[in-house]
Amino acid sequence: MSQLIEVKVPDIGDYTDVPVIDICVLPGDVVKLDDALVTLESDKATMDVPSTVAGVVREVRVQLGEKLSEGAVVAVIEASAAGDAVPAAAHTAPPVAAAAVVSVAPAASGGIPVEVAVPGIGTYHDVPTPAASPPVAGLALGARTHASPSVRLLARELGVDLSRVQASGPKGRIVKEDVTAYVKGVMTAAPALAAAPSLGGGLDLLPWPKVDFAKFGPVEVRPLARIKKISAQNLARNWVMVPGVTYHEDADITDLEAFRVAMNQENEKSGLKITMLAFLIKACTVALKKFPEFNSSLDGDNLVLKQYCHIAFAADTPNGLVVPVIKNADQKSVVQLAVESGELAKKARDGKLGPAEMSGACFTISSLGGIGGTYFSPIINAPEVAILGVNRSVMKPIWNGREFAPRLILPMSLTADHRVIDGALATRFNVFVAQLLADMRRVLL
């Protein structure tokens, strides 16, 4: 015997009021266990709300753009008993005209408002869509659309609202070619933004230069991945609003690296691999306790000093940089930190990190050691007040009082918010971390 099941938003960490950017089902659709019902997007990640049962969608209780929190009901599903056949009628979606509609106010110019991301400028609204890409016939703006999961994924990656795309597939379905055609049309309209007033975002800057690069030679236009567009807005805000100053220091990790290699050789059969990142995280947890200003955030005229220690690290993925967070890192051993950072990095590369795994950080480490370089200036991830960047270690001749001896040196770059941390305090922090890495026995003190 079937029963009606309410599917709710699961635990999404510290996030609340997360907007719905895609509705993947319609009433009457047949779904399997863990099929995506709706997609939510925070400022750091997207997340599908999966079906908790297999059955037929009887009701969708959310609209595009609606903001949801944990526990909100997104759909009602009639769960089929084991072995029961799904009614044939359940395979037929209701007419498009019956779909729920999300009202969206038209632009002042009379055109359809769209969002166009222009590098260096940001996202601007109220730009009319090209005539070649009107909304789907018979479908109000923001209404649910017919598209396969692969097409919806492509649209999310390109930042396209499917309700604005003209469908050319059978029975009003949107295909990949429709999405790419829409993107090309919007990009044709993007140059009009250069003439818009106040493109400096309130900073009274000159407008972004409008250049026809094609007249100089062949070009390829590639839309930014969604994760890069989201992070770009945060990075631009942090760069402009946070007075970050970068301080450089060298850490002698000769003995530490020898110990790390020996431990990995000793545990080769078990598959355990201890990384230098794990030692860096451990050293930073000790430094944050010694210098509590680094484990804080500005809140107006107050400084919030955190009694917990969550460390984030930058992970390189095919779609851009993401920042997983190790919770309560100060309570974990180097081995535990190595294992957890490896697991989180793999989830990041596979695109499976949840919002809870990318929130709550107190301090961030950005390691370019696997790539190279010497020093750089990492951008603070507000509301944190500092970030530590490291590059590839290099062997250098170091004077020991008697002779020059080869030592393995790790270049460190610490960027700190000068409103909270002055130069003297930042240098002390850097030197202390370098001392810990030179002799990890200090961590025990």
C-alpha positions in Angstrom: 0.0 0.0 0.0 1.4 3.4 -1.0 1.8 6.3 1.3 2.5 10.1 0.9 6.0 11.1 2.1 7.1 14.7 2.6 10.7 15.1 1.5 12.5 17.8 3.5 15.8 19.7 3.2 18.5 17.7 5.0 21.2 19.0 7.2 23.1 21.6 5.2 25.4 22.8 7.9 25.4 26.4 9.1 23.5 27.7 6.0 20.0 29.1 6.2 17.8 30.8 3.6 19.6 29.0 0.7 17.9 29.9 -2.6 16.4 27.3 -5.0 18.2 27.5 -8.4 16.7 24.6 -10.1 13.6 22.3 -9.8 14.3 18.9 -11.3 10.9 17.3 -11.2 7.2 18.0 -11.9 4.1 16.5 -10.4 3.5 13.1 -11.9 7.2 12.4 -12.5 8.5 9.0 -11.4 11.6 9.2 -9.2 14.0 6.7 -7.7 15.7 6.8 -4.3 18.3 9.6 -4.2 17.1 11.3 -7.4 17.6 15.0 -7.3 14.3 16.9 -6.6 15.6 20.5 -6.3 19.0 22.2 -6.4 20.1 24.8 -3.8 23.0 27.2 -4.1 24.9 28.9 -1.3 27.7 31.4 -1.8 30.2 28.5 -1.8 28.5 25.4 -3.2 25.5 23.9 -4.9 23.6 21.0 -3.4 20.9 18.7 -4.6 18.0 17.7 -2.3 17.6 14.0 -3.0 14.4 12.0 -2.8 14.3 9.8 0.3 11.9 7.3 -1.4 11.1 5.8 -4.8 7.7 6.7 -6.2 5.6 9.3 -7.9 5.9 13.1 -7.3 2.4 14.3 -6.2 3.3 17.8 -5.2 6.2 20.2 -5.5 6.1 22.8 -2.7 8.9 25.2 -3.6 9.4 27.7 -6.3 12.5 28.9 -8.1 14.3 31.6 -6.1 12.5 30.6 -2.9 14.9 30.5 0.1 15.0 27.3 2.1 16.5 26.1 5.4 17.0 22.7 7.0 13.6 20.9 7.5 11.7 22.8 4.8 9.4 20.5 2.7 10.3 20.5 -1.0 8.0 17.8 -2.3 5.4 15.2 -1.5 6.0 11.8 -3.0 3.7 8.8 -3.2 5.9 6.0 -2.2 5.2 2.7 -4.0 5.1 -0.5 -2.0 7.9 -3.0 -2.8 7.0 -4.8 -6.0 4.1 -2.6 -6.9 4.1 -1.4 -10.5 4.2 2.4 -11.1 1.0 3.5 -12.7 1.5 4.3 -16.4 -0.1 7.7 -16.0 2.6 8.6 -13.6 5.0 8.8 -16.5 3.1 11.6 -18.2 4.0 15.0 -17.0 1.2 17.5 -16.6 0.8 20.2 -19.3 3.3 23.0 -19.2 0.4 25.5 -18.6 -0.3 23.8 -15.3 3.2 24.3 -14.0 3.6 26.6 -11.0 4.8 30.1 -11.9 7.3 32.3 -10.1 6.6 35.9 -10.9 9.6 38.0 -11.9 9.3 41.8 -12.4 10.3 43.0 -15.9 13.3 45.2 -16.4 12.8 48.9 -16.5 13.7 48.9 -20.2 10.8 46.5 -20.9 13.0 43.5 -21.7 13.4 40.4 -19.8 15.9 40.8 -16.9 18.9 38.5 -17.1 22.1 38.2 -15.2 25.3 38.6 -17.2 28.7 37.9 -15.6 31.4 40.2 -17.0 35.0 39.5 -15.7 36.2 42.3 -13.5 32.8 44.0 -13.3 30.4 41.6 -11.6 26.8 40.6 -12.2 24.4 43.2 -13.6 20.7 42.9 -14.0 18.0 44.4 -16.2 19.8 43.7 -19.5 17.3 42.7 -22.2 17.7 39.2 -23.6 18.6 38.9 -27.3 15.6 38.5 -29.6 16.8 35.1 -30.5 16.2 33.7 -27.0 12.7 34.6 -25.8 11.1 32.6 -23.0 9.6 29.2 -23.9 6.2 29.7 -25.5 3.4 29.2 -23.1 5.8 29.2 -20.1 5.9 32.1 -17.7 9.2 33.5 -16.6 10.7 31.3 -13.8 8.3 28.4 -14.4 9.5 24.8 -14.4 11.0 23.5 -17.6 11.5 20.2 -19.3 15.2 19.2 -19.6 17.3 16.2 -19.0 19.7 16.0 -15.9 22.7 16.5 -18.2 21.2 19.6 -19.7 20.3 21.0 -16.3 23.9 20.3 -15.2 25.2 22.2 -18.2 22.9 25.1 -17.4 24.0 25.3 -13.8 27.6 25.3 -14.8 27.0 28.2 -17.2 24.7 30.0 -14.8 21.7 29.8 -17.2 18.1 30.1 -16.0 16.4 27.4 -18.1 13.1 29.3 -18.0 14.6 31.9 -20.3 15.8 29.4 -22.9 13.8 28.7 -26.1 13.2 24.9 -26.4 13.7 23.2 -29.7 13.4 19.6 -28.6 10.4 17.3 -28.8 7.4 18.1 -26.7 9.0 21.4 -25.6 12.2 19.9 -24.1 15.3 22.0 -23.8 18.4 20.4 -25.4 22.1 21.3 -25.0 22.1 23.2 -28.2 19.4 25.5 -26.9 21.5 26.3 -23.8 24.6 27.1 -25.8 22.6 29.2 -28.2 21.2 31.2 -25.3 24.7 31.8 -23.9 25.9 33.1 -27.2 23.0 35.4 -27.5 23.6 36.8 -24.0 27.3 37.3 -24.6 26.4 39.3 -27.7 24.4 41.7 -25.5 27.1 41.9 -22.8 29.1 44.7 -24.5 26.2 47.0 -23.8 27.2 46.9 -20.1 30.3 48.9 -20.8 28.1 52.0 -21.3 26.3 51.5 -18.0 26.9 54.1 -15.3 28.7 53.4 -12.0 30.5 50.3 -13.2 33.1 50.8 -10.5 30.8 49.3 -7.9 30.7 52.5 -5.9 34.4 53.1 -6.0 34.2 55.7 -8.8 36.4 53.6 -11.1 36.7 53.8 -14.8 34.4 51.3 -16.7 35.8 48.0 -17.8 37.5 48.5 -21.2 35.5 47.3 -24.2 37.9 45.6 -26.6 37.2 43.6 -29.7 40.0 41.0 -29.2 39.1 39.2 -32.4 40.5 42.1 -34.5 44.0 41.2 -33.2 43.8 37.5 -34.0 41.8 34.3 -33.4 40.1 34.0 -30.0 38.0 31.5 -28.0 35.3 32.6 -25.6 34.9 30.2 -22.7 32.2 30.8 -20.0 33.5 30.8 -16.4 32.6 27.7 -14.4 29.9 28.4 -11.8 32.2 27.8 -8.9 34.7 30.4 -10.3 31.9 33.0 -10.7 30.8 32.5 -7.2 34.3 32.7 -5.7 35.2 35.6 -7.9 32.6 37.8 -6.2 33.9 36.9 -2.8 37.5 37.4 -3.7 36.8 40.8 -5.3 35.0 41.9 -2.1 37.7 40.7 0.2 40.5 42.3 -1.9 38.7 45.7 -1.9 37.4 45.7 1.7 40.1 43.9 3.7 43.5 45.8 4.2 45.6 42.7 3.9 49.4 42.8 4.3 51.6 39.9 3.4 54.6 38.8 5.4 57.2 36.3 4.2 59.2 33.8 6.3 61.4 30.7 5.6 61.0 27.5 7.6 63.8 25.0 7.8 61.9 21.7 7.3 65.0 19.5 6.7 64.5 17.3 9.8 60.7 17.3 9.5 60.8 16.1 5.9 63.2 13.3 6.8 60.9 12.2 9.5 57.8 12.4 7.2 59.5 10.3 4.6 60.6 7.7 7.2 57.1 7.5 8.6 55.6 6.9 5.1 58.1 4.2 4.4 57.3 2.6 7.7 53.6 2.6 6.9 53.8 1.8 3.2 52.0 -1.5 3.5 49.1 0.1 5.4 48.7 2.7 2.7 49.0 5.6 5.2 50.5 8.7 3.6 51.4 11.6 5.9 51.6 14.9 4.0 53.4 18.1 4.8 50.0 19.8 4.9 49.1 17.7 8.0 52.1 19.0 9.8 51.3 22.6 8.7 47.8 22.3 10.0 49.0 20.9 13.3 51.6 23.7 13.7 48.9 26.4 12.9 46.5 25.1 15.5 49.3 25.6 18.1 50.1 29.0 16.8 46.4 30.0 16.9 46.2 29.2 20.6 49.4 31.3 21.3 48.1 34.2 19.1 44.3 34.2 19.6 43.9 37.4 17.5 44.5 35.1 14.4 41.5 33.0 15.5 39.1 35.9 15.4 36.7 37.9 13.2 35.6 41.5 13.1 32.0 42.2 14.0 31.5 45.9 13.7 33.4 47.5 16.5 33.9 44.2 18.3 36.5 41.4 17.8 35.0 37.9 18.1 37.6 35.5 19.6 36.7 31.9 18.8 37.2 29.1 21.3 37.2 26.5 18.6 39.8 25.7 15.9 38.6 24.8 12.4 41.3 24.9 9.7 40.5 25.2 6.0 42.8 24.3 3.2 42.5 25.2 -0.5 41.9 22.3 -2.8 42.5 22.5 -6.6 39.7 20.9 -8.6 38.9 20.7 -12.4 36.2 23.3 -11.9 38.2 25.7 -9.7 39.4 26.2 -6.2 37.3 25.0 -3.2 38.1 25.3 0.5 37.2 22.2 2.6 37.3 22.7 6.4 38.7 20.3 9.0 36.6 20.8 12.2 38.3 20.8 15.6 41.7 20.4 14.0 43.5 21.1 17.3 42.0 18.0 18.8 43.4 15.7 16.1 46.7 14.0 15.6 48.9 14.5 12.5 47.9 11.1 11.2 44.2 12.0 11.6 44.7 15.3 9.9 46.5 13.6 7.0 43.7 11.1 6.5 40.9 13.7 6.8 42.5 16.2 4.5 43.1 13.5 1.9 39.4 12.4 2.1 38.2 16.0 1.8 40.5 16.7 -1.1 39.1 13.7 -3.0 35.5 14.7 -2.3 36.4 18.2 -3.6 37.9 16.8 -6.8 34.8 14.6 -7.3 32.4 17.6 -6.6 30.9 15.9 -3.6 31.6 18.3 -0.8 28.6 19.5 1.1 28.0 23.0 2.5 28.8 21.8 6.0 32.2 20.7 4.9 33.1 24.2 3.6 31.9 26.4 6.4 33.0 27.5 9.8 36.7 28.0 9.1 38.9 30.0 11.5 42.0 30.1 9.4 43.0 29.0 5.9 46.1 27.3 4.5 46.8 27.6 0.7 49.5 25.2 -0.4 51.1 25.5 -3.8 53.9 23.1 -2.9 52.8 20.6 -5.4 53.1 23.1 -8.2 56.1 25.3 -7.4 56.7 29.0 -7.0 58.5 30.9 -4.3 56.3 33.4 -2.5 52.8 34.9 -3.2 50.2 37.0 -1.6 47.1 34.9 -0.7 43.8 36.8 -0.4 42.1 36.6 3.0 38.9 34.6 3.1 36.7 36.9 5.1 35.4 36.9 7.8 38.7 35.2 8.7 41.5 37.7 9.5 44.5 35.7 8.1 45.6 33.1 5.6 48.9 31.2 5.3 50.3 30.4 1.9 53.2 28.0 1.2 55.2 27.1 -1.9 57.4 24.3 -2.9 60.3 23.6 -0.5 63.8 24.1 -2.0 67.3 23.1 -0.9 69.4 26.2 0.0 72.9 26.7 1.5 72.5 28.0 5.0 75.3 29.3 7.2 75.4 27.5 10.5 78.2 29.5 12.2 80.9 27.3 10.8 80.0 26.5 7.2 77.3 26.6 4.6 75.1 23.4 4.9 72.3 22.3 2.6 69.0 22.8 4.3 65.4 22.2 2.9 63.6 25.5 3.1 59.8 26.0 3.0 58.8 29.5 1.8 55.8 30.9 3.8 53.5 33.9 3.0 51.2 35.1 5.7 48.5 37.7 4.7 46.8 39.3 7.7 44.1 41.9 8.2 45.9 45.0 9.3 42.8 46.2 11.2 43.3 43.4 13.6 46.9 42.2 13.2 49.8 44.7 12.9 53.2 43.9 11.4 54.9 43.0 14.6 52.2 40.4 15.6 52.1 39.0 12.1 55.9 38.5 12.1 55.9 36.9 15.5 53.2 34.4 14.3 55.2 33.6 11.1 58.4 33.1 13.1 56.6 30.9 15.6 55.2 28.6 12.9 58.6 28.4 11.3 60.1 27.3 14.7 57.5 24.6 15.1 58.1 23.2 11.7 61.9 23.3 12.3 61.4 21.2 15.4 57.9 19.6 15.8 58.8 18.6 19.4 57.8 22.1 20.3 54.2 21.2 19.5 54.3 19.0 22.7 55.2 22.0 24.9 
